[in-house]
């Protein structure tokens, strides 16, 4: 077991209240050096409070937080706060020019005066917003604001980067390019990062470990692959986009082979576990399409159950898979999780 | 009708001939009200910032108190200050009653809650994430104050304008604690009241016009600054 000095951030026995409401309560969270962790959870699950507590911006009611093995106290909180940088969901920029936003931040962090200007322009250029350096925040698009906010965070050369829903306020085109840039900047180096998101696809792109937060409690923590393939509870399975069904009902309809796992009450599977084949006499019928984690899903009615199946947008527009068509429903049983 | 025309003619003569009494009273008004505005803004804006930003028990009650103070009748402020500064009152030994300082104190009592309430509102309207972001950058208290004040500058200017408007227009408190002494505590508002009571409408109208012009000039300056700031947002 690693000691707290080997972690960039360690939090133990944490309880956080906002007002009179307890918003966070968990035993332990550790962020390794160079590790990229995603905190996922639904709205109101305590994700942002988690980030604020980890960033030493709100005090925890109880518990201990250590940065690189150093216990955080009231007296040293501000010093250690300077080891991290936070970019908020709605990019918060001062009412100054873009480059001044970076310069002020770097000045507050005590960068050498002669290095500030060069550093600011370097990071604006790396994030592709050097052309708007003299503009004011209200003159920027959502994507540009997010890029400036990220450039400011990186310009501070933090040891721990914290991102709160970095793609919420931007359009899909910007989202794709920013996520690519972010991935390149935060992975493979010394920088440790925490990304708070409710979007699983963002977690997949930006993190290698995931923490599932539900109602302020950590329900599951582990490598991304483990959590997605083996959710430990119905709540986690639902949160990561699995379909959750009663085992006895689903077993016959989906033709689940073998009786080995028949004692489990519930099964879950990702929508990618279900594939559809056009079949006029098929038992399933496509009843609608929905936008879901990872893209489009076709909702198929099968023996009274609604089963989602991942489908490409191209396929969704074909005549074979139009709403009302009958299909055969095939389950990839290797992706089944018994809960 | 003759009364009005005579008054307007007399006003024109007084203003065009540069009546020394008018200008000395105007200068005194500017000094007293300017001092009150500056002091009110210093205390009121600081109090407003604390009310908006610092978490402490009873904050909501204090905000309510400040909001109530926005509507405080000047005569009540004057009465309170008069009781405190009266020769037999708790601060009578300071011999401040019927002095410009007493007038400044009473005007501050009127303006400080107003400035505090507007300032608090301005800071409270800033997003919480801005405060958190500034702290996350590593700003200390002083740096946080300056950065937030810059973000709330439009509201702070409104607070200053409101404070100036309150002190320059009030007459009850100035009369009560200043005594309207010629050459000492007589300002445009109290002088106007006195002249009207004596039926000297021409001179009273001249004072009124100067008072209006003064408020107008200050309002124009502050509004211009405000518009400049707004354009930059």
Contacts between the chains, C-beta under 8 A, distances in Angstrom:
chain1	res1	chain2	res2	distance
A	52	B	132	6.7
A	55	B	136	5.9
A	57	B	132	5.1
A	57	B	135	5.9
A	57	B	136	5.8
A	78	B	138	6.8
A	78	B	140	6.9
A	81	B	135	7.1
A	81	B	136	6.5
A	81	B	138	6.0
A	82	B	138	4.3
A	84	B	136	7.3
A	85	B	136	7.1
A	86	B	132	7.7
A	86	B	133	7.1
A	86	B	136	4.5
A	88	B	129	4.9
A	88	B	132	7.4
A	88	B	133	6.2
A	89	B	129	7.9
A	90	B	127	7.7
A	90	B	129	6.5
A	92	B	127	6.9
A	92	B	129	4.8
A	92	B	130	5.2
A	92	B	132	7.9
A	92	B	133	4.1
A	94	B	130	8.0
A	94	B	134	8.0
A	94	B	147	6.6
A	94	B	150	7.5
A	94	B	151	6.7
A	95	B	150	7.1
A	95	B	151	5.8
A	95	B	232	7.3
A	95	B	233	5.7
A	104	B	137	7.6
A	104	B	147	7.5
A	105	B	137	4.7
A	108	B	137	4.8
A	108	B	138	4.8
A	108	B	139	5.2
A	108	B	143	6.2
A	109	B	137	6.9
A	109	B	138	5.2
A	110	B	138	7.7
A	136	B	232	6.8
A	136	B	233	7.2
A	138	B	233	6.2
A	156	B	137	7.4
